[in-house]
Structure formats: C-alpha cells, structure tokens
Amino acid sequence: MSVHIYNTLTRQKDPLQPIVAGKVGMYVCGMTVYDFCHLGHARVMVAFDVIARYLRHRGYDVNYIRNITDIDDKIIQRANENGESIESLTERFIAEMHKDSDALGIERPSAEPKATAHIDDIVRLVQTLIDKGFAYAADNGDVYYSVRKFDGYGKLSGKVLDDLTAGARVDVDEHKQDPLDFVLWKAAKVDEPHWHSPWGIGRPGWHIECSAMSTCCLGDTFDIHGGGPDLKFPHHENEIAQSEAATGKHYANTWMHAGAVRVDGEKMSKSLGNFFTIREILEKYPAEVVRFFLLSSQYRSPINYSEDSLIEAQTRLDRFYNALRGVTIGKVVDQDNDYSHRFHSAMDDDFNTPEAIAALFDLVRAVNKARGEEQAELAGQLRYLAGVLGCLQSDPEIFLQSGAGVDEAWVQEKIAQRLAAKQAKDFAQADTVRDELLAQGIVLRDGPEGTSWSKQ
C-alpha cells in the first residue's frame, strides 16, 4: 500500500506521488521567535517530525524545511519592552526553541531558513507581483496584494470573496484599494528595523516570507506544505495567491494541517489562564511522555490536554518499557508479521499514530508472553517500530525510575531503610517499607546486584 495523505486542498485522502520519484520536499511553517514555545507548537513540531521520520522509514529522501520568522510586529514590541536588540531576542528564543524540541526527541529539519536572510528574495518576489499586476505600491510606502486579481483565492479554505467582503471591517486601511487586500511590504516606522527596497525602507509582511523561503528552498512547486490549524486562512490562502500569481505554477501539491490543542475541553489561550509552555509541562512530566501523549491522537484531530491525559500517557508508556525491562533486545530479523503489517497499514493511512500504537501494544503482550530467542526478536521489533515514532529508545531502567511525582532520593532512602531492617532480621519492618513504597506506586525488585525499583 502506498502512503495516503489527507489533502486540505482536495478535501480527501490522496496517494503520495512525489514530483521526483523517491524524493519528498516538505515545507512547514515554523515559529515566530519572541517567546517560549507552547503546547500548540509542540503538537505541530511532533506531528511533522513523525511524518518526516515515517517517510524516511518508507525509503523517501525527505528535504524537510521549517522556517523561522525572526522579524514581525510582536518581535519588535517584545524587543522594545526588554530593551534589547531584535537579533539578541530572536537568537535567544531560537536557542530555547531548539532546547524544547530536542527534549521532545524532535529531529532537526533539513534546513531552518530565517526571514531576515531572505530579504532580497522577498523583494524580488514582491516586484514580480507588481510587474504582473497582482500588487501595487501605495503612497504611504506599503505594498499590497490585490486579492481580487487572483481567480483561485479561497480554494484552500473554502472562503468566498463576497462573504469576506461582507464581513470586512468598515474602518479599513485607507491606503488599500480593496478591504481584502493584504500587505506584502511594510514601510518602516521610526526606529524600526528596516531594509532598502524600490518602494523605500521597510520590512516584509508575514505572508510573503513563506512564499519566498519555500520556493527558494524547494522550487516553485513542491510536494507537501504543512502547519498549524490556525494557518489555513488567511496565511496559507495568501501564500497560494502570492506564489501562484508570481510563478504561474501550482504551488504545493498536498496541504496538511495539524489539529488544535484544547485544555480541559476549552481552547488554549492566555486570557483563560490555561496556556502552557513546553518548558512548564516538561517540569512536571518526562519529555517522552509528552511526546507519547501528542501521538495518542491522529495528527489532524483536536487533542485535549489535561492532567489525567498526561497521567494516562505515563501509564501506557510505562507498559512499553516494562515489557523491555530486563529483556535482551534482539536484532530485527523478520518484519513480515501481523504486528508490522498493522503498524505500516495504520501509518500509510494518513499517519494514523493511534492505530499504529495499538498494534505496538499487541506486540507488547507478545513480548511479555514469549521467552528466549523469540522474546528477544519481538522486543527488537517493538523497539524498532516504536523508534519510527521517536519513542522507546531510552534505557528501560532509567525511564522507569524517572517521572512525575517520584522523589528518587526518597525512594533510595527507603530502600536503604529496608536493607537495614533485613540485615537486622526485622522482616516486619522491611515489609512495612516495601508496602509504603508500593502505596506510592513504586515496585521493588531484589536481584544479585541489589535492589532496583520502577513505577508500577
């Protein structure tokens, strides 16, 4: 079976048919770097990390581009508030973004182009749109895109121009020829970062950045364009309008959008006080648990974040690691079995990670039942297939001794108390200590090299 992907543009699952056989060009809208990444960013990053991993697993040479927006209104405002330079702010939060993504086991993209490094490309693209009659320079130094000049506007989002016009605000920018037009180049305000252009000093609008960076990195037409759920309109719709008007070619063949994150059933937002950064969540839960939680829903589906959801993810992941604990991990010799077929069938069907994980849980049961060489081979297959999802690569002992709510120093102290009680032949006290640990979900195992522990 070939890989089938739900295409937002066609509104159906289409077979992956790369422009160049065996190669996939994928562009995903990345971060605007002025603050720490939040859970919604994690959802998108993990989703497309798994997609890239799986396509490579299937033998494709994947050129994965994820851009960095390092100039926009929010960045300028935050830098001014902090009294620091734009470069200092953006470089600091690029480093923090990498720290979070590395913790979550997210592989670095093939390239991470920055908007400020592509100013010349952006200016050329804007000039092309002006020359072709799709854009105009206003008398205030801004350059706008003429939405009505592009016949296909709305084909991604399903928006209708007349409906958009009816909902447009009355107090529109007086410099626009039409309320629907959007800015390609912004004239610089006093003390703002700026670059030179044929229309005066200024900086790029947000939408034009991605059109320039994606086509520079992947060509006028490429295979996959992805991003978060809130980017479908207007950002991605505007990208299509800009790019196709400039090149006269189809822009991206497949459009993919990750699902939204909700918190206890409500939309995540700072105003509701339910806004969580990746950093805050990783202070309470192991990174692999967070990754596993994000994979528990198919990437297009909304996902609900709650304490119970993270605890459930921890429990489920513990079952995986307990199956590998103390087991020799054999080489993957034969993948031609039901577990492998089900795993690949699920992932081929629009990267259905919940179904893939279900197949792996059945493999866990087989590992627990098997013995000897068969167990080693099944354990090797379990680790190999889970590795395609970026999971189950840690040492089982280390993972099972880490996690939410476990004070390792306290556990070690209790183990020492129990050992002292046993040496004094006070077996009742030793049992009391074991029961105390068990009540906290800590299981002890005595062996030739001493006592080890893990979460229940």
HELIX and SHEET records of a PDB file:
HELIX    1   1 LEU A   39  HIS A   57  1                                  19    
HELIX    2   2 ASP A   73  ASN A   82  1                                  10    
HELIX    3   3 ILE A   86  ALA A  103  1                                  18    
HELIX    4   4 ALA A  115  HIS A  118  5                                   4    
HELIX    5   5 ILE A  119  ASP A  131  1                                  13    
HELIX    6   6 VAL A  147  LYS A  149  5                                   3    
HELIX    7   7 LEU A  161  ALA A  166  1                                   6    
HELIX    8   8 TRP A  206  LEU A  218  1                                  13    
HELIX    9   9 PRO A  229  LEU A  231  5                                   3    
HELIX   10  10 LYS A  232  HIS A  236  3                                   5    
HELIX   11  11 GLU A  237  THR A  247  1                                  11    
HELIX   12  12 ILE A  278  LEU A  282  1                                   5    
HELIX   13  13 ALA A  287  LEU A  295  1                                   9    
HELIX   14  14 GLU A  307  LEU A  324  1                                  18    
HELIX   15  15 ASP A  338  ASP A  348  1                                  11    
HELIX   16  16 THR A  353  LYS A  369  1                                  17    
HELIX   17  17 GLY A  372  VAL A  388  1                                  17    
HELIX   18  18 PRO A  396  LEU A  400  1                                   5    
HELIX   19  19 GLU A  408  GLN A  423  1                                  16    
HELIX   20  20 PHE A  427  ALA A  439  1                                  13    
SHEET    1   A 2 HIS A   4  ASN A   7  0                                        
SHEET    2   A 2 GLN A  12  PRO A  15 -1                                        
SHEET    1   B 4 ASP A  61  ARG A  66  0                                        
SHEET    2   B 4 LYS A  23  VAL A  28  1                                        
SHEET    3   B 4 PHE A 222  GLY A 227  1                                        
SHEET    4   B 4 ALA A 252  HIS A 257  1                                        
SHEET    1   C 4 ALA A 135  ALA A 137  0                                        
SHEET    2   C 4 VAL A 143  TYR A 145 -1                                        
SHEET    3   C 4 PHE A 182  ALA A 187 -1                                        
SHEET    4   C 4 GLY A 202  PRO A 204 -1                                        
SHEET    1   D 3 GLU A 266  LYS A 267  0                                        
SHEET    2   D 3 VAL A 261  VAL A 263 -1                                        
SHEET    3   D 3 ILE A 303  TYR A 305  1                                        
SHEET    1   E 2 ILE A 442  GLY A 447  0                                        
SHEET    2   E 2 GLY A 450  LYS A 455 -1                                        
END                                                                             
